[in-house]
Amino acid sequence: MRLSLTNLAENANLQLVNSSGGIIATSALTGTASESLERLLAAGDYYVRVYPNGANVATNYHLSLQADSSMLDFPEVLGTAGNDQLTAVSLKVV
Protein backbone atom coordinates (compact mmCIF):
# COMPACT_ATOMS: atom_id res chain seq x y z
CA MET A 1 0.00 0.00 0.00
CA ARG A 2 1.31 3.47 -0.85
CA LEU A 3 -0.03 6.60 0.86
CA SER A 4 0.70 10.16 -0.28
CA LEU A 5 -0.18 13.40 1.48
CA THR A 6 0.23 16.41 -0.83
CA ASN A 7 -0.92 20.00 -1.43
CA LEU A 8 -0.20 21.10 2.14
CA ALA A 9 -0.47 24.79 3.02
CA GLU A 10 0.87 24.10 6.54
CA ASN A 11 2.95 21.33 8.06
CA ALA A 12 1.07 18.06 8.60
CA ASN A 13 2.25 14.50 9.21
CA LEU A 14 1.06 11.08 8.07
CA GLN A 15 0.75 7.82 10.03
CA LEU A 16 -0.35 4.28 9.28
CA VAL A 17 -1.95 2.67 12.35
CA ASN A 18 -3.10 -0.91 13.03
CA SER A 19 -6.47 -1.89 14.53
CA SER A 20 -5.00 -1.83 18.07
CA GLY A 21 -3.87 1.77 17.64
CA GLY A 22 -0.21 0.79 17.23
CA ILE A 23 1.80 2.98 14.89
CA ILE A 24 3.20 1.02 11.94
CA ALA A 25 4.87 3.92 10.14
CA THR A 26 5.15 7.71 10.30
CA SER A 27 6.18 10.34 7.78
CA ALA A 28 6.99 13.65 9.50
CA LEU A 29 8.92 15.91 7.13
CA THR A 30 9.33 19.60 7.92
CA GLY A 31 7.36 22.43 6.35
CA THR A 32 4.91 21.81 3.55
CA ALA A 33 6.87 18.94 1.97
CA SER A 34 4.69 16.08 0.69
CA GLU A 35 4.55 13.06 2.99
CA SER A 36 4.48 9.45 1.81
CA LEU A 37 4.51 5.92 3.21
CA GLU A 38 4.83 2.56 1.48
CA ARG A 39 4.29 -0.75 3.25
CA LEU A 40 3.45 -4.36 2.49
CA LEU A 41 0.58 -5.24 4.84
CA ALA A 42 -0.82 -8.49 6.15
CA ALA A 43 -4.57 -9.04 6.21
CA GLY A 44 -6.29 -6.83 8.81
CA ASP A 45 -7.79 -3.42 9.53
CA TYR A 46 -5.66 -0.31 9.22
CA TYR A 47 -6.16 3.42 9.71
CA VAL A 48 -4.48 6.44 8.16
CA ARG A 49 -3.91 9.39 10.45
CA VAL A 50 -3.22 12.92 9.18
CA TYR A 51 -2.33 15.34 11.95
CA PRO A 52 -0.93 18.88 12.20
CA ASN A 53 2.59 19.54 13.39
CA GLY A 54 1.92 22.18 16.04
CA ALA A 55 -0.86 23.74 18.02
CA ASN A 56 -3.47 25.79 16.20
CA VAL A 57 -2.29 24.54 12.81
CA ALA A 58 -4.85 23.62 10.18
CA THR A 59 -4.41 22.82 6.51
CA ASN A 60 -6.24 21.43 3.56
CA TYR A 61 -4.55 18.46 1.91
CA HIS A 62 -4.88 15.75 -0.72
CA LEU A 63 -4.58 12.17 0.53
CA SER A 64 -4.15 9.38 -2.00
CA LEU A 65 -3.89 5.63 -1.55
CA GLN A 66 -2.55 3.17 -4.09
CA ALA A 67 -2.88 -0.59 -3.68
CA ASP A 68 -3.78 -3.74 -5.53
CA SER A 69 -7.57 -3.37 -5.61
CA SER A 70 -8.07 -7.10 -5.05
CA MET A 71 -6.46 -6.68 -1.61
CA LEU A 72 -8.67 -3.90 -0.28
CA ASP A 73 -12.26 -3.81 0.91
CA PHE A 74 -13.29 -0.14 0.86
CA PRO A 75 -16.45 0.80 2.70
CA GLU A 76 -18.87 2.96 0.72
CA VAL A 77 -18.84 5.55 3.53
CA LEU A 78 -15.13 6.37 3.09
CA GLY A 79 -15.87 10.09 2.74
CA THR A 80 -17.43 10.20 6.21
CA ALA A 81 -14.27 9.24 8.11
CA GLY A 82 -13.99 10.88 11.51
CA ASN A 83 -11.14 12.48 13.41
CA ASP A 84 -10.46 9.70 15.91
CA GLN A 85 -10.42 5.90 15.97
CA LEU A 86 -14.03 5.68 17.18
CA THR A 87 -15.35 7.53 14.11
CA ALA A 88 -12.67 6.44 11.63
CA VAL A 89 -13.38 4.26 8.61
CA SER A 90 -11.25 1.11 8.46
CA LEU A 91 -9.14 0.30 5.39
CA LYS A 92 -9.50 -3.48 5.42
CA VAL A 93 -6.73 -5.50 3.78
CA VAL A 94 -8.04 -8.95 2.81
All heavy atoms as an XYZ file, in Angstrom:
689
protein
N       0.848     -1.152      0.000
C       0.000      0.000      0.000
C       0.905      1.229      0.000
O       1.894      1.274      0.723
C      -0.899     -0.003      1.241
C      -1.744      1.224      1.368
S      -2.808      1.253      2.832
C      -3.735     -0.227      2.614
N       0.567      2.203     -0.803
C       1.311      3.467     -0.854
C       0.354      4.610     -0.514
O      -0.720      4.717     -1.094
C       1.901      3.688     -2.236
C       2.587      5.054     -2.360
C       3.188      5.253     -3.708
N       4.341      4.358     -3.791
C       4.872      3.972     -4.931
N       4.375      4.356     -6.076
N       5.927      3.181     -4.937
N       0.745      5.440      0.448
C      -0.028      6.604      0.864
C       0.756      7.859      0.520
O       1.970      7.910      0.721
C      -0.268      6.579      2.374
C      -1.026      5.391      2.919
C      -0.893      5.318      4.425
C      -2.482      5.474      2.514
N       0.055      8.877      0.022
C       0.696     10.158     -0.285
C      -0.162     11.285      0.261
O      -1.379     11.316      0.054
C       0.853     10.338     -1.791
O       1.692      9.355     -2.323
N       0.471     12.217      0.942
C      -0.182     13.403      1.485
C       0.454     14.606      0.801
O       1.646     14.868      0.983
C       0.016     13.466      3.000
C      -0.638     14.609      3.749
C      -2.153     14.510      3.677
C      -0.169     14.621      5.197
N      -0.316     15.315     -0.020
C       0.226     16.410     -0.828
C      -0.639     17.663     -0.716
O      -1.682     17.647     -0.054
C       0.310     15.988     -2.309
O      -1.009     15.657     -2.774
C       1.226     14.789     -2.509
N      -0.197     18.722     -1.365
C      -0.918     20.002     -1.427
C      -1.130     20.625     -0.048
O      -2.190     21.161      0.251
C      -2.256     19.865     -2.153
C      -2.096     19.431     -3.580
O      -1.039     19.599     -4.180
N      -3.136     18.855     -4.149
N      -0.113     20.546      0.792
C      -0.198     21.099      2.144
C       0.088     22.601      2.131
O       1.059     23.044      1.537
C       0.827     20.409      3.056
C       0.655     18.907      3.259
C       1.889     18.321      3.902
C      -0.572     18.645      4.094
N      -0.733     23.371      2.826
C      -0.472     24.793      3.017
C       0.296     25.023      4.315
O       0.974     26.028      4.479
C      -1.776     25.577      3.036
N       0.166     24.085      5.258
C       0.873     24.103      6.540
C       1.466     22.721      6.769
O       1.127     21.769      6.082
C      -0.078     24.470      7.693
C      -0.706     25.845      7.594
C       0.269     26.978      7.817
O       1.308     26.767      8.478
O      -0.005     28.084      7.322
N       2.302     22.606      7.781
C       2.955     21.334      8.063
C       1.963     20.335      8.665
O       1.286     20.632      9.645
C       4.129     21.562      9.028
C       5.024     20.350      9.148
O       4.822     19.340      8.488
N       6.018     20.452      9.991
N       1.889     19.150      8.071
C       1.074     18.060      8.598
C       1.853     16.767      8.410
O       2.724     16.672      7.544
C      -0.271     17.989      7.885
N       1.544     15.774      9.227
C       2.248     14.498      9.205
C       1.273     13.371      8.864
O       0.058     13.525      8.966
C       2.912     14.238     10.555
C       3.922     15.306     10.894
O       4.641     15.788     10.029
N       3.979     15.692     12.152
N       1.831     12.214      8.530
C       1.057     11.077      8.069
C       1.464      9.843      8.862
O       2.648      9.600      9.067
C       1.362     10.870      6.576
C       0.701      9.734      5.827
C      -0.813      9.924      5.783
C       1.266      9.669      4.409
N       0.467      9.070      9.318
C       0.747      7.823     10.029
C      -0.135      6.706      9.499
O      -1.283      6.931      9.106
C       0.470      7.950     11.533
C       1.533      8.652     12.293
C       1.276      8.640     13.790
O       0.145      8.570     14.246
N       2.351      8.730     14.552
N       0.402      5.494      9.545
C      -0.350      4.279      9.279
C      -0.448      3.551     10.619
O       0.566      3.320     11.280
C       0.364      3.415      8.241
C      -0.312      2.109      7.864
C      -1.693      2.362      7.255
C       0.560      1.335      6.883
N      -1.676      3.207     11.022
C      -1.945      2.666     12.349
C      -2.691      1.343     12.209
O      -3.564      1.201     11.342
C      -2.800      3.679     13.164
C      -3.102      3.180     14.547
C      -2.112      5.035     13.211
N      -2.376      0.372     13.074
C      -3.098     -0.907     13.033
C      -4.385     -0.818     13.855
O      -4.666      0.199     14.487
C      -2.200     -2.071     13.477
C      -1.781     -1.997     14.921
O      -2.421     -1.371     15.759
N      -0.678     -2.651     15.233
N      -5.157     -1.903     13.866
C      -6.466     -1.887     14.529
C      -6.375     -1.752     16.040
O      -7.353     -1.404     16.694
C      -7.247     -3.148     14.173
O      -6.544     -4.299     14.607
N      -5.202     -1.999     16.627
C      -5.003     -1.825     18.067
C      -4.532     -0.422     18.416
O      -4.313     -0.111     19.580
C      -3.967     -2.832     18.573
O      -4.403     -4.140     18.340
N      -4.351      0.412     17.412
C      -3.867      1.771     17.639
C      -2.353      1.884     17.596
O      -1.802      2.948     17.796
N      -1.675      0.771     17.315
C      -0.215      0.789     17.233
C       0.257      1.438     15.940
O      -0.288      1.186     14.867
N       1.266      2.270     16.053
C       1.796      2.981     14.892
C       2.704      2.041     14.101
O       3.679      1.508     14.635
C       2.563      4.240     15.327
C       1.612      5.199     16.029
C       3.233      4.920     14.128
C       2.298      6.345     16.743
N       2.399      1.851     12.827
C       3.197      1.018     11.938
C       4.284      1.848     11.275
O       5.423      1.418     11.155
C       2.299      0.366     10.874
C       1.308     -0.575     11.550
C       3.136     -0.368      9.826
C       0.223     -1.066     10.625
N       3.912      3.058     10.835
C       4.874      3.921     10.139
C       4.431      5.368     10.246
O       3.233      5.653     10.342
C       4.987      3.524      8.678
N       5.411      6.278     10.231
C       5.150      7.710     10.296
C       6.013      8.423      9.266
O       7.165      8.077      9.073
C       5.501      8.269     11.697
O       4.701      7.605     12.672
C       5.247      9.765     11.785
N       5.426      9.413      8.621
C       6.181     10.336      7.780
C       5.976     11.718      8.386
O       4.843     12.176      8.516
C       5.682     10.305      6.334
O       6.393     11.247      5.552
N       7.079     12.364      8.804
C       6.993     13.650      9.500
C       8.080     14.593      8.987
O       8.983     14.976      9.717
C       7.107     13.446     11.003
N       7.963     14.971      7.714
C       8.915     15.910      7.134
C       8.594     17.325      7.606
O       7.489     17.607      8.064
C       8.864     15.826      5.604
C       9.198     14.451      5.018
C       8.978     14.452      3.511
C      10.629     14.061      5.360
N       9.540     18.221      7.481
C       9.329     19.601      7.920
C       8.630     20.423      6.846
O       8.668     20.093      5.662
C      10.666     20.272      8.284
O      11.509     20.268      7.133
C      11.342     19.549      9.429
N       7.997     21.492      7.282
C       7.365     22.425      6.347
C       6.214     21.803      5.586
O       5.526     20.924      6.075
N       6.036     22.261      4.354
C       4.911     21.807      3.547
C       5.321     20.718      2.547
O       4.639     20.486      1.554
C       4.281     22.986      2.789
O       5.292     23.606      1.983
C       3.694     24.009      3.756
N       6.429     20.033      2.833
C       6.874     18.936      1.967
C       5.820     17.828      1.955
O       5.185     17.543      2.968
C       8.204     18.378      2.465
N       5.627     17.207      0.804
C       4.694     16.084      0.690
C       5.186     14.918      1.534
O       6.376     14.642      1.604
C       4.572     15.653     -0.771
O       3.997     16.682     -1.537
N       4.249     14.229      2.164
C       4.553     13.065      2.994
C       4.149     11.802      2.235
O       3.179     11.822      1.471
C       3.767     13.120      4.309
C       3.887     14.415      5.090
C       5.174     14.532      5.876
O       5.928     13.544      5.972
O       5.421     15.615      6.411
N       4.871     10.706      2.449
C       4.479      9.451      1.815
C       4.932      8.270      2.660
O       5.909      8.357      3.411
C       5.049      9.344      0.402
O       6.451      9.292      0.451
N       4.192      7.178      2.542
C       4.512      5.915      3.207
C       4.241      4.784      2.234
O       3.285      4.839      1.455
C       3.627      5.708      4.447
C       3.776      6.685      5.593
C       2.681      6.465      6.627
C       5.140      6.537      6.234
N       5.055      3.748      2.305
C       4.827      2.563      1.485
C       5.120      1.337      2.334
O       6.195      1.221      2.917
C       5.719      2.586      0.251
C       5.405      1.490     -0.728
C       6.104      1.667     -2.061
O       6.605      2.762     -2.344
O       6.137      0.687     -2.823
N       4.141      0.436      2.429
C       4.290     -0.754      3.255
C       3.576     -1.932      2.615
O       2.528     -1.776      1.985
C       3.674     -0.556      4.655
C       4.405      0.423      5.541
C       5.750     -0.124      5.957
N       6.474      0.741      6.836
C       7.270      1.733      6.461
N       7.423      2.016      5.214
N       7.922      2.446      7.355
N       4.122     -3.117      2.829
C       3.451     -4.363      2.491
C       2.710     -4.790      3.749
O       3.325     -4.932      4.811
C       4.473     -5.415      2.075
C       3.921     -6.766      1.648
C       2.989     -6.611      0.445
C       5.068     -7.702      1.303
N       1.403     -4.983      3.655
C       0.584     -5.235      4.836
C      -0.025     -6.627      4.813
O      -0.452     -7.116      3.771
C      -0.546     -4.207      4.918
C      -0.109     -2.748      5.015
C      -1.318     -1.836      4.892
C       0.632     -2.498      6.311
N      -0.095     -7.233      5.979
C      -0.815     -8.494      6.151
C      -2.307     -8.199      6.211
O      -2.720     -7.044      6.379
C      -0.358     -9.165      7.444
N      -3.127     -9.223      6.100
C      -4.574     -9.039      6.209
C      -4.911     -8.399      7.549
O      -4.295     -8.708      8.569
C      -5.277    -10.387      6.063
N      -5.878     -7.491      7.572
C      -6.285     -6.829      8.805
C      -6.893     -5.472      8.539
O      -7.063     -5.063      7.396
N      -7.233     -4.771      9.604
C      -7.792     -3.425      9.527
C      -6.700     -2.415      9.832
O      -5.924     -2.596     10.781
C      -8.933     -3.243     10.535
C     -10.151     -4.079     10.190
O     -10.311     -4.420      8.999
O     -10.944     -4.372     11.098
N      -6.668     -1.346      9.065
C      -5.663     -0.305      9.222
C      -6.324      1.056      9.131
O      -7.377      1.203      8.523
C      -4.585     -0.434      8.140
C      -3.854     -1.741      8.210
C      -4.293     -2.849      7.490
C      -2.743     -1.888      9.027
C      -3.640     -4.068      7.571
C      -2.078     -3.104      9.116
C      -2.536     -4.188      8.385
O      -1.893     -5.379      8.475
N      -5.666      2.046      9.724
C      -6.156      3.416      9.706
C      -5.036      4.338      9.260
O      -3.868      4.098      9.547
C      -6.633      3.841     11.108
C      -7.740      2.962     11.629
C      -7.451      1.815     12.360
C      -9.068      3.274     11.374
C      -8.463      0.994     12.822
C     -10.083      2.447     11.833
C      -9.777      1.315     12.562
O     -10.772      0.505     13.019
N      -5.417      5.404      8.565
C      -4.477      6.437      8.159
C      -4.785      7.662      9.005
O      -5.937      8.086      9.108
C      -4.635      6.776      6.660
C      -3.717      7.920      6.277
C      -4.365      5.547      5.819
N      -3.754      8.205      9.612
C      -3.914      9.394     10.453
C      -3.151     10.556      9.825
O      -1.967     10.425      9.517
C      -3.371      9.130     11.856
C      -3.481     10.329     12.771
C      -2.977     10.009     14.167
N      -3.016     11.203     14.985
C      -2.037     11.620     15.754
N      -0.917     10.907     15.843
N      -2.143     12.719     16.448
N      -3.844     11.665      9.619
C      -3.224     12.921      9.183
C      -3.378     13.882     10.346
O      -4.479     14.092     10.840
C      -3.922     13.484      7.924
C      -3.342     14.834      7.550
C      -3.804     12.502      6.767
N      -2.255     14.446     10.794
C      -2.335     15.337     11.951
C      -1.378     16.520     11.777
O      -0.330     16.403     11.166
C      -2.039     14.576     13.250
C      -0.661     13.961     13.320
C       0.371     14.606     13.996
C      -0.383     12.748     12.706
C       1.640     14.044     14.055
C       0.873     12.177     12.769
C       1.880     12.837     13.441
O       3.138     12.281     13.490
N      -1.758     17.677     12.335
C      -0.926     18.875     12.199
C       0.329     18.785     13.053
O       0.345     18.103     14.080
C      -1.842     19.996     12.690
C      -2.761     19.329     13.653
C      -2.967     17.931     13.108
N       1.352     19.470     12.624
C       2.590     19.540     13.393
C       2.618     20.885     14.106
O       3.203     21.842     13.623
C       3.806     19.382     12.485
C       5.090     19.286     13.276
O       5.072     18.995     14.463
N       6.202     19.534     12.627
N       1.954     20.953     15.246
C       1.923     22.179     16.037
C       0.507     22.513     16.466
O      -0.473     22.068     15.864
N       0.431     23.299     17.511
C      -0.864     23.745     18.025
C      -1.442     24.798     17.098
O      -0.725     25.576     16.481
C      -0.690     24.314     19.430
N      -2.743     24.806     16.998
C      -3.469     25.793     16.203
C      -3.047     25.806     14.738
O      -3.035     26.856     14.102
C      -3.319     27.197     16.809
C      -3.848     27.253     18.219
O      -4.900     26.681     18.513
N      -3.125     27.912     19.104
N      -2.654     24.659     14.218
C      -2.290     24.536     12.807
C      -3.401     23.769     12.103
O      -3.838     22.728     12.580
C      -0.943     23.797     12.627
C      -0.650     23.562     11.161
C       0.181     24.584     13.282
N      -3.853     24.299     10.993
C      -4.853     23.618     10.177
C      -4.450     23.769      8.718
O      -3.877     24.784      8.330
C      -6.233     24.221     10.410
N      -4.738     22.756      7.937
C      -4.411     22.815      6.514
C      -5.338     21.921      5.716
O      -5.800     20.895      6.213
C      -2.940     22.414      6.257
O      -2.635     22.616      4.871
C      -2.677     20.970      6.618
N      -5.604     22.324      4.511
C      -6.243     21.426      3.559
C      -5.152     20.523      3.004
O      -3.967     20.873      3.051
C      -6.893     22.208      2.422
C      -8.083     23.013      2.896
O      -8.803     22.607      3.793
N      -8.282     24.167      2.290
N      -5.542     19.375      2.472
C      -4.554     18.457      1.909
C      -5.229     17.510      0.939
O      -6.456     17.392      0.896
C      -3.836     17.665      3.005
C      -4.752     16.879      3.912
C      -5.206     15.602      3.558
C      -5.174     17.406      5.125
C      -6.042     14.885      4.381
C      -6.015     16.688      5.951
C      -6.446     15.438      5.582
O      -7.278     14.723      6.404
N      -4.413     16.810      0.176
C      -4.879     15.750     -0.717
C      -4.237     14.456     -0.247
O      -3.014     14.366     -0.169
C      -4.480     16.055     -2.166
C      -4.890     14.997     -3.118
N      -6.151     14.928     -3.660
C      -4.209     13.936     -3.627
C      -6.218     13.879     -4.449
N      -5.060     13.261     -4.448
N      -5.065     13.469      0.093
C      -4.581     12.167      0.533
C      -4.914     11.148     -0.544
O      -6.061     11.021     -0.959
C      -5.251     11.767      1.851
C      -4.893     10.389      2.406
C      -3.418     10.319      2.789
C      -5.773     10.068      3.611
N      -3.900     10.426     -1.010
C      -4.152      9.379     -1.999
C      -3.608      8.052     -1.498
O      -2.648      8.009     -0.739
C      -3.547      9.739     -3.355
O      -2.143      9.824     -3.257
N      -4.253      6.983     -1.928
C      -3.886      5.630     -1.546
C      -3.800      4.797     -2.813
O      -4.701      4.852     -3.651
C      -4.958      5.065     -0.612
C      -4.758      3.648     -0.124
C      -5.225      3.531      1.300
C      -5.456      2.653     -1.004
N      -2.708      4.071     -2.959
C      -2.550      3.165     -4.094
C      -2.307      1.769     -3.549
O      -1.476      1.580     -2.659
C      -1.367      3.571     -4.957
C      -1.541      4.898     -5.651
C      -0.286      5.295     -6.389
O       0.809      5.031     -5.941
N      -0.464      5.934     -7.524
N      -3.050      0.800     -4.105
C      -2.881     -0.588     -3.683
C      -3.497     -1.485     -4.738
O      -4.294     -1.037     -5.567
C      -3.555     -0.828     -2.341
N      -3.143     -2.745     -4.686
C      -3.779     -3.737     -5.534
C      -5.243     -3.811     -5.103
O      -5.537     -4.169     -3.958
C      -3.085     -5.083     -5.337
C      -3.684     -6.187     -6.189
O      -4.810     -6.028     -6.698
O      -3.019     -7.218     -6.330
N      -6.154     -3.459     -5.991
C      -7.574     -3.371     -5.612
C      -8.145     -4.704     -5.145
O      -9.132     -4.728     -4.420
C      -8.401     -2.829     -6.779
O      -8.302     -3.692     -7.888
N      -7.559     -5.813     -5.512
C      -8.070     -7.096     -5.053
C      -7.746     -7.337     -3.583
O      -8.290     -8.238     -2.966
C      -7.482     -8.237     -5.894
O      -6.085     -8.332     -5.681
N      -6.864     -6.507     -2.997
C      -6.458     -6.681     -1.607
C      -7.234     -5.802     -0.646
O      -7.126     -5.963      0.557
C      -4.969     -6.354     -1.457
C      -4.063     -7.285     -2.220
S      -2.351     -6.727     -2.179
C      -2.087     -6.547     -0.414
N      -8.006     -4.855     -1.162
C      -8.670     -3.902     -0.283
C     -10.183     -4.046     -0.335
O     -10.755     -4.312     -1.377
C      -8.298     -2.469     -0.671
C      -6.849     -2.083     -0.464
C      -6.614     -0.687     -1.000
C      -6.455     -2.160      0.989
N     -10.805     -3.824      0.797
C     -12.256     -3.815      0.910
C     -12.642     -2.425      1.417
O     -12.610     -2.162      2.609
C     -12.714     -4.904      1.887
C     -14.212     -4.950      2.037
O     -14.919     -4.399      1.176
O     -14.671     -5.536      3.029
N     -12.968     -1.515      0.475
C     -13.292     -0.144      0.858
C     -14.766     -0.028      1.211
O     -15.620     -0.407      0.422
C     -13.011      0.838     -0.281
C     -11.575      1.156     -0.454
C     -10.889      0.714     -1.568
C     -10.897      1.891      0.487
C      -9.556      1.010     -1.742
C      -9.556      2.188      0.325
C      -8.887      1.744     -0.794
N     -15.052      0.537      2.365
C     -16.454      0.801      2.696
C     -16.980      1.938      1.827
O     -16.230      2.799      1.401
C     -16.408      1.209      4.168
C     -15.007      1.604      4.425
C     -14.134      0.913      3.416
N     -18.278      1.915      1.553
C     -18.870      2.956      0.716
C     -18.946      4.294      1.441
O     -19.165      5.315      0.813
C     -20.262      2.523      0.260
C     -20.204      1.354     -0.707
C     -21.557      1.001     -1.260
O     -22.465      1.847     -1.234
O     -21.695     -0.130     -1.727
N     -18.726      4.314      2.740
C     -18.835      5.547      3.528
C     -17.459      6.172      3.765
O     -17.274      6.925      4.702
C     -19.524      5.285      4.887
C     -20.961      4.891      4.683
C     -18.767      4.244      5.677
N     -16.497      5.907      2.893
C     -15.134      6.370      3.093
C     -15.056      7.884      3.290
O     -14.267      8.372      4.083
C     -14.258      5.949      1.909
C     -12.766      6.069      2.087
C     -12.286      5.272      3.289
C     -12.038      5.634      0.840
N     -15.893      8.631      2.621
C     -15.868     10.090      2.736
C     -16.368     10.617      4.066
O     -16.259     11.798      4.348
N     -16.898      9.754      4.923
C     -17.430     10.196      6.210
C     -16.488      9.880      7.360
O     -16.899      9.897      8.511
C     -18.791      9.531      6.482
O     -18.599      8.117      6.574
C     -19.792      9.845      5.393
N     -15.231      9.602      7.063
C     -14.271      9.238      8.109
C     -14.166     10.346      9.148
O     -14.145     11.523      8.818
C     -12.901      8.955      7.498
N     -14.077      9.936     10.412
C     -13.986     10.882     11.510
C     -12.562     11.222     11.878
O     -11.610     10.838     11.200
N     -12.430     11.931     12.984
C     -11.145     12.483     13.406
C     -10.488     11.685     14.523
O      -9.505     12.116     15.087
C     -11.353     13.932     13.843
C     -10.160     14.790     13.571
O      -9.262     14.391     12.834
N     -10.135     15.965     14.154
N     -11.054     10.544     14.887
C     -10.460      9.699     15.913
C     -10.794      8.241     15.580
O     -11.537      7.967     14.643
C     -10.956     10.070     17.307
C     -12.465     10.015     17.436
O     -13.080      9.047     16.936
O     -13.031     10.935     18.025
N     -10.240      7.299     16.325
C     -10.418      5.895     15.973
C     -11.863      5.427     16.134
O     -12.296      4.516     15.449
C      -9.476      5.015     16.782
C      -9.335      3.637     16.168
C      -8.178      2.845     16.718
O      -7.467      3.318     17.584
N      -7.987      1.656     16.214
N     -12.634      6.066     16.995
C     -14.026      5.676     17.178
C     -14.885      6.019     15.970
O     -15.863      5.332     15.677
C     -14.607      6.331     18.433
C     -14.030      5.835     19.756
C     -14.606      6.636     20.918
C     -14.296      4.356     19.944
N     -14.552      7.097     15.264
C     -15.346      7.526     14.114
C     -14.609      7.325     12.791
O     -15.091      7.743     11.744
C     -15.741      9.010     14.258
O     -14.559      9.801     14.374
C     -16.631      9.226     15.457
N     -13.449      6.682     12.841
C     -12.668      6.442     11.626
C     -13.316      5.346     10.786
O     -14.111      4.549     11.275
C     -11.247      6.039     11.994
N     -12.951      5.312      9.524
C     -13.382      4.255      8.610
C     -12.174      3.358      8.384
O     -11.099      3.823      8.035
C     -13.897      4.836      7.280
C     -14.213      3.740      6.296
C     -15.128      5.693      7.531
N     -12.346      2.067      8.578
C     -11.249      1.112      8.459
C     -10.922      0.839      6.994
O     -11.810      0.700      6.159
C     -11.639     -0.202      9.135
O     -10.686     -1.194      8.876
N      -9.622      0.778      6.684
C      -9.145      0.297      5.393
C      -8.802     -1.161      5.593
O      -7.798     -1.486      6.194
C      -7.914      1.083      4.944
C      -8.087      2.580      4.801
C      -6.758      3.223      4.458
C      -9.122      2.888      3.739
N      -9.662     -2.042      5.162
C      -9.500     -3.477      5.424
C      -8.673     -4.119      4.321
O      -9.015     -4.038      3.163
C     -10.851     -4.156      5.532
C     -10.755     -5.630      5.908
C     -12.129     -6.246      6.056
C     -12.875     -5.752      7.229
N     -12.475     -6.244      8.521
N      -7.546     -4.744      4.707
C      -6.729     -5.502      3.782
C      -7.151     -6.961      3.915
O      -7.165     -7.511      5.007
C      -5.231     -5.349      4.094
C      -4.399     -6.229      3.187
C      -4.808     -3.892      3.974
N      -7.540     -7.566      2.789
C      -8.036     -8.949      2.809
C      -7.012     -9.908      2.219
O      -6.117     -9.539      1.554
C      -9.383     -9.078      2.081
C     -10.453     -8.353      2.859
C      -9.316     -8.540      0.678
